[in-house]
Amino acid sequence: MAPTKKAIHFGAGNIGRGFVAELLFKSGFEVVFADVIDGLIKSIQNTPSYTVTEIGAEGEHSSTITNYRAINSKTNEADVIKEISTADLVTCAVGPNILKFIAPVIAKGIEGRASGTSPLAVIACENAIGATDTLAAFIREEKNTSADRLATLSDRARFANSAIDRIVPGQSPDAGLNVKIESFFEWVVDQTPFAPHAHPEIVGVKWVDDLKPYIERKLFTVNTGHATAAYYGYSRGKKTIYEALADKEILDIVQSVLKETSALIVKKHKIPAAEQAEYVEKIIKRISNPHLEDTVERVGRAPLRKVSRRERFIGPASELAELGESVDYLLGAVEVALRFQNVKDDEESVELAKILQENNASEATAKLTGLEASHPLFSKVEAVVAKVQAK
């Protein structure tokens, strides 16, 4: 049966094809991929189906994905705009830094929607807090949406933040469009922006009224733990996350880092300590999965983003410092993250090395973390930066 709902998804990479599009396909959506990579778009256009293989402790399970199209948003922007104007849903998995580039196209598509149609649902699926809010802010800029149309924007589109959690390891060079992915996943979406309309029906999504506890628990547990294992593993010559966590010393460090972030999560969000401890244990087991064959370079890439103000290390450490709590292990993780320099095929690791070389410790700390000099964490991070600069 032909799908009756349409979703436009920006970012046709492994997360887009293997996570978001898989669930949208299972929910009865036709998926229109929008991307700027010519070869990828042509491959999708010329391939009527691809396979998503889920890997877990219980074994492997494969699904065949169909009912999709693809448009090059660089060369055929008008076609993407037209598709958005008649779509039910827009999602994206492009990386937080790319949101400003897709916002003008989405804004034009929203503007072109016929009056009387239900508002377009817009959900960013990024590893960042408030990514949909960020995207919406770009869409609301006057260069993208005229001032006289802002007051009625909610009649045409509703923007909902989400938290996503699924490990997509590096893929085989000959995989083509096929994606190998972790069987466990969590996709939590704030349902409050859709009222009085119904939220989209998406298989596997958990709809909540308060998203923040889910976002921060995931970011400060899954992402913090994963990145810590990657950076310590890289510093000690490990190839994969599995190898890193098989090293008892690294495993103990990761658990100690997550003990610090758990103290914040329990205190801030009133999550029972036993429940958080169980969550941590489950996460460590997940990221230790040998079948994922996840390399430390892949997980550690983009270190500039990972050491920024609202991210997985400085985010929880800054709040803990404000509470007078211990951040020693988080600072250790920051140190090994700052040593992730000049890694092949990672531009941010090259830029990180440049920043540390061209600035003194205080300047580099401010530039890298966004912390104010008066913040109780600043001097602690500054000492770590100075240590890294001294080699």
ZIHU-V147515 format. One record per helix or strand of 2 or more residues. SS is the DSSP state (hx for helix, st for strand). FROM is the first residue (numbers start at 1). TO is the last residue. If there is no record, write none. Layout:
<<SS	FROM	TO> <SS	FROM	TO>>
This chain:
<<st	5	10> <hx	14	26> <st	29	35> <hx	38	45> <st	50	56> <st	59	65> <st	68	72> <hx	77	85> <st	89	92> <hx	96	111> <st	120	124> <hx	131	140> <hx	147	150> <hx	153	156> <st	157	160> <st	162	165> <st	179	182> <st	186	190> <hx	192	194> <st	205	208> <hx	212	235> <hx	241	246> <hx	248	269> <hx	273	287> <hx	290	292> <hx	296	300> <hx	303	306> <hx	314	322> <hx	328	338> <hx	347	358> <hx	361	369> <hx	378	389>>
